[in-house]
Amino acid sequence: EVINNNVGKKFSDDHEATVLTKLLVKMMLQNNPNARIPKTEKQKERWIDSLEKIHRLDGYSYDQIKKAIIWSQNNDFWKANILSTKKLREKMPTLVLQMDRNQSKPQSRPMSRYERTVSELDRLYQEALANEQEGNYQTD
């Protein structure tokens, strides 16, 4: 439920989307003290709004969103790619699948050389895809 108060803020400070946006910002700053985070109220509202849409429109629970934030910001690849709630919303389906895949892997045995190769190729593919979407093309 959207909360409107007299200050013109769309979401209260204790709204789930506000709390999770603050968590993402905090973790981004831990990863990179120079991270580009929202400074103005309008920017903060946009970030919170994007996160709220992940819940309201895309159908993810706030718990799923929290897990995706924590997982992505602790993952070497994703922490460099999830740098806003807009990007989090865009990549949420992929993040959920990757988190599930990583949790369902049996931890009892080491990966075979084939599995390590496939995993590395998948990581490189995901990185190239993200770079392409960001417009970071490498030309020779």
Salt bridges, closest charged atoms under 4 A:
ASP13 OD1 - LYS9 NZ 2.75
GLU41 OE2 - LYS44 NZ 3.88
ASP49 OD1 - LYS10 NZ 3.14
ASP49 OD2 - LYS53 NZ 3.40
GLU52 OE2 - ARG56 NE 2.91
ASP58 OD2 - ARG89 NE 2.83
ASP63 OD2 - LYS67 NZ 3.19
ASP76 OD1 - LYS79 NZ 3.58
GLU90 OE2 - LYS87 NZ 3.39
GLU90 OE2 - LYS91 NZ 3.78
GLU115 OE2 - ARG109 NH2 2.97
GLU120 OE2 - ARG123 NH2 2.77
ASP122 OD2 - ARG101 NH2 2.94
GLU127 OE1 - ARG123 NH1 2.79
GLU134 OE2 - LYS87 NZ 2.78
